[in-house]
Amino acid sequence: MKFDFDRVIDRRGSGCFKYDALQMLYGRDDLISLWVADMDFAIAPAIREALQKRLDHAVFGYNLRLPVFYEVVGNWVHQRYGFQIEASWIVHSPGIMPAVNLAVLQFTQPGDGVLIQTPVYRPFHDAVKAHGRVLLTNPLLCRNSYYSIDFDDLEQKLRLAKLFILCNPHNPVGRLWSNDDLLRLGSLCRKYKVPVVSDEIHADIVYDGHRATSIAALEDFADNAIVCVSPAKSFNLAGLSSAVIIVKNPALRQPLAKMIESLHLYLGNSFGIEAIIAAYRDADDWLAELLIYLQDNRDYLVDFLKRELPLLKLATPESTYLAWIDFRALGMGEDALLGWLVEKARLALDPGTKFGVEGSGHMRLNFGCPRKLLTEALESLKEAVRKEF
Ligand SMILES: Cc1ncc(COP(=O)(O)O)c(C=O)c1O
């Protein structure tokens, strides 16, 4: 390996949620922290060099994205997700969640239904409820811990919805929706004239040689989609607050862009812009090695649970560095389970109901960390389970 993903970097005191909020959120700070979705790896050297160069320039006025920005973003989404775009379709946002919230505000009215597929990333729920919209859910089907879409229910709910927020690939269940899934889903949204906000933030993290497809790459779905992409997960850049929103249809793009402009959210920060360019243009060798490392972590985790902790169940994630683990066989309620993990296994995981009621009895574990940490976490969990079950 050219890049060192084994190096353990002490993040405590850097002002990061993952470690510095442990005491506040979990009641103690001596935990192995595998909750919030960022990775414990240093960024790609190519991105670091680009940021260093920008820092050395030392003038940080208002930003204009130069043509190179549009070129590298266009190449990335075309090559990686099969979505061919034009520069003018890009709308700037400091993050994906600001854009998702603004889409809810722009395209729905208080009291309108907004549909999500649960269990799903908590801020999707909040983006609907915080603005007085009605949360509609299309719960995923689960068989042997493997999740799929309930299309009959989806169709019923789309009749009531004004907007659909899709998570592809899906956080937390790790599904990379197939082209077939996307075709069925996109056709139904078109039939019921429900625009799709497609959050594709995890689309670079795919395993076993698979490739993610943007919903907007299929049929004419781009006309009905607000596509959100970002290097934040795959290149570990969440703290640089940068995302790219791609909207082909002017009837959707113009009002969204106008709202973003009116709120002055489009300028971006100098480092975020440089980081996106460097990530998408100069760091694909780093990403390729990261994916090998993450896939090994994933396989290690799946094998470990099968071998050592057969009471706990999970389906092998096809995407994301997040494992969605079913703890129901331990027979504990969520609060008790969370407390037990903290006190007995010294682990900070994300509780399942954060992602919706369907998540009851589950925990989300982030394996985007050096193997040593993951090994320690799993050994600690094994000891705790063996002592008590
Ligand atoms: C599905 C999904 N969307 C969005 C985000 C956050 O994106 P941003 O920080 O750009 O708002 C996350 C972070 O975990 C996520 O998992």
The ligand as an SDF file (V2000), in Angstrom:
LIG
                    3D

 16 16  0  0  0  0  0  0  0  0999 V2000
  -26.7610   10.3390    3.7030 C   0  0  0  0  0  0  0  0  0  0  0  0
  -26.0290   11.5390    4.1900 C   0  0  0  0  0  0  0  0  0  0  0  0
  -26.3200   12.7520    3.6740 N   0  0  0  0  0  0  0  0  0  0  0  0
  -25.6830   13.8710    4.0770 C   0  0  0  0  0  0  0  0  0  0  0  0
  -24.7080   13.8200    5.0570 C   0  0  0  0  0  0  0  0  0  0  0  0
  -24.0660   15.0840    5.5010 C   0  0  0  0  0  0  0  0  0  0  0  0
  -23.7200   15.8680    4.4170 O   0  0  0  0  0  0  0  0  0  0  0  0
  -23.2710   17.3770    4.6190 P   0  0  0  0  0  0  0  0  0  0  0  0
  -22.2640   17.3670    5.7370 O   0  0  0  0  0  0  0  0  0  0  0  0
  -22.6910   17.7670    3.3030 O   0  0  0  0  0  0  0  0  0  0  0  0
  -24.4860   18.1610    4.9630 O   0  0  0  0  0  0  0  0  0  0  0  0
  -24.3770   12.5720    5.6220 C   0  0  0  0  0  0  0  0  0  0  0  0
  -23.3840   12.4760    6.6880 C   0  0  0  0  0  0  0  0  0  0  0  0
  -23.2810   11.5040    7.3910 O   0  0  0  0  0  0  0  0  0  0  0  0
  -25.0440   11.4150    5.1770 C   0  0  0  0  0  0  0  0  0  0  0  0
  -24.7670   10.1990    5.6520 O   0  0  0  0  0  0  0  0  0  0  0  0
  1  2  1  0
  2  3  1  0
  2 15  2  0
  3  4  2  0
  4  5  1  0
  5  6  1  0
  5 12  2  0
  6  7  1  0
  7  8  1  0
  8  9  2  0
  8 10  1  0
  8 11  1  0
 12 13  1  0
 12 15  1  0
 13 14  2  0
 15 16  1  0
M  END
$$$$
